[in-house]
Amino acid sequence: MRIKLPITVLSLVAAFALVALVPAALAQTPPPAAAEKPAAPMKPRAAPAEEVASKGVSIAEKAQKCLKILDDPQARLNCYDAAVRPEPNRNPPPVKGIRDCRHIVDINDRLGCFDGFAQQIPKFTH
C-alpha cells in the first residue's frame, strides 16, 4: 500500500501536467515562412520617357548624346551624370575610363573629363 499511494500521486501529477501543457504546445504556431509574409506595398512610379527610351542604350551612346548639348554646360553635365551616376571622392583614383570621371569632385574638371572621353568614342552608325 505504501508504494501504491506515491505511484498514484505521481501518475495524477503527470496526467495533470500533460493535460495542461499539451494544448498550450499545440496552440503555438510557427512563424510564417518568407513566402507567406506580406510584401511591403510598392508605390507605382511613372518612368519618364527618357528613362524608358534609354534602358537598352550603352553608356557610350548616352555620352555621345550628351556631347550634342553645346549651349549649356550644366545641362550637359546633368546629362552625363544621368548616364554615369556621380560618386564624388576627395582622393579619386587615376582616370582610365569614362566611368572614372564620376569620382571627380570639381564640376568643371568632371565635365572636361566626360567631354574628353565622349569625343574619343567612335561614332555609332544606325
C-alpha positions as CSV (number, residue, x, y, z in Angstrom):
1,M,0.0,0.0,0.0
2,R,2.9,2.3,0.7
3,I,4.1,2.0,-2.9
4,K,0.6,2.4,-4.5
5,L,0.0,5.8,-3.0
6,P,3.1,7.5,-4.4
7,I,2.6,5.9,-7.8
8,T,-1.0,7.1,-7.8
9,V,0.0,10.6,-6.9
10,L,2.8,10.7,-9.4
11,S,0.5,9.4,-12.2
12,L,-2.1,12.1,-11.3
13,V,0.6,14.8,-11.4
14,A,1.9,13.6,-14.7
15,A,-1.7,13.4,-16.2
16,F,-2.4,16.9,-14.9
17,A,0.8,18.3,-16.4
18,L,0.1,16.5,-19.7
19,V,-3.4,17.9,-19.9
20,A,-2.2,21.4,-19.0
21,L,0.9,21.6,-21.3
22,V,-0.3,19.8,-24.5
23,P,-2.9,22.3,-25.6
24,A,-0.5,25.2,-25.0
25,A,2.1,23.4,-27.1
26,L,-0.4,22.7,-29.9
27,A,-1.7,26.3,-29.8
28,Q,1.8,27.7,-30.8
29,T,2.1,28.2,-34.5
30,P,5.4,28.6,-36.2
31,P,6.3,32.0,-37.7
32,P,5.2,32.4,-41.3
33,A,7.7,31.5,-44.0
34,A,9.3,34.2,-46.1
35,A,7.0,33.5,-49.0
36,E,4.0,33.9,-46.7
37,K,5.0,37.3,-45.3
38,P,3.0,40.1,-46.9
39,A,5.2,42.2,-49.1
40,A,5.6,45.9,-48.4
41,P,3.2,48.0,-50.5
42,M,5.1,49.4,-53.5
43,K,4.1,52.8,-55.0
44,P,3.9,52.7,-58.8
45,R,6.4,55.1,-60.3
46,A,5.8,56.5,-63.7
47,A,9.1,56.4,-65.6
48,P,10.0,59.4,-67.7
49,A,10.0,58.9,-71.4
50,E,13.8,59.5,-71.5
51,E,14.5,56.7,-69.0
52,V,12.3,54.3,-70.9
53,A,14.0,55.0,-74.1
54,S,17.5,54.7,-72.6
55,K,17.1,51.3,-71.0
56,G,18.9,49.4,-73.7
57,V,21.3,52.2,-74.6
58,S,25.0,51.9,-73.7
59,I,26.9,54.5,-71.7
60,A,28.9,55.4,-74.8
61,E,25.7,56.2,-76.7
62,K,24.4,58.3,-73.8
63,A,27.7,60.2,-73.6
64,Q,27.6,60.9,-77.3
65,K,24.1,62.3,-77.0
66,C,25.3,64.5,-74.1
67,L,28.1,65.8,-76.3
68,K,25.5,67.3,-78.6
69,I,24.4,69.8,-75.9
70,L,26.6,72.7,-76.8
71,D,25.0,75.8,-75.3
72,D,24.5,74.8,-71.7
73,P,27.5,73.1,-69.9
74,Q,25.3,72.5,-66.7
75,A,22.7,70.7,-68.8
76,R,25.5,68.6,-70.5
77,L,26.9,67.7,-67.0
78,N,23.5,66.7,-65.8
79,C,23.2,64.5,-68.9
80,Y,26.5,62.8,-68.2
81,D,25.5,62.4,-64.5
82,A,22.3,60.7,-65.6
83,A,24.4,58.3,-67.8
84,V,27.0,57.7,-65.1
85,R,25.8,58.4,-61.6
86,P,28.3,60.6,-59.8
87,E,30.2,59.4,-56.7
88,P,32.4,62.3,-55.6
89,N,35.6,61.2,-54.0
90,R,38.2,63.7,-52.5
91,N,41.0,61.4,-53.5
92,P,39.9,60.0,-56.8
93,P,41.7,57.1,-58.5
94,P,43.5,57.8,-61.7
95,V,41.1,58.3,-64.6
96,K,41.3,55.4,-67.1
97,G,37.8,55.4,-68.5
98,I,34.6,57.4,-68.6
99,R,33.2,55.7,-65.5
100,D,36.2,57.0,-63.5
101,C,35.0,60.6,-64.2
102,R,32.2,60.2,-61.7
103,H,34.7,60.4,-58.8
104,I,35.9,63.9,-59.7
105,V,34.6,66.5,-57.2
106,D,35.1,69.7,-59.2
107,I,32.3,70.3,-61.7
108,N,34.5,71.8,-64.4
109,D,37.1,69.0,-64.2
110,R,34.3,66.4,-64.3
111,L,32.7,68.0,-67.3
112,G,36.1,68.2,-69.1
113,C,36.8,64.5,-68.2
114,F,33.4,63.4,-69.6
115,D,33.9,65.6,-72.8
116,G,37.3,64.1,-73.4
117,F,36.2,60.5,-73.3
118,A,32.9,61.2,-75.2
119,Q,34.9,62.7,-78.1
120,Q,37.2,59.7,-78.2
121,I,34.3,57.2,-78.6
122,P,33.9,56.1,-82.3
123,K,30.6,57.2,-83.9
124,F,27.9,54.6,-84.0
125,T,26.2,54.0,-87.3
126,H,22.5,53.1,-87.0
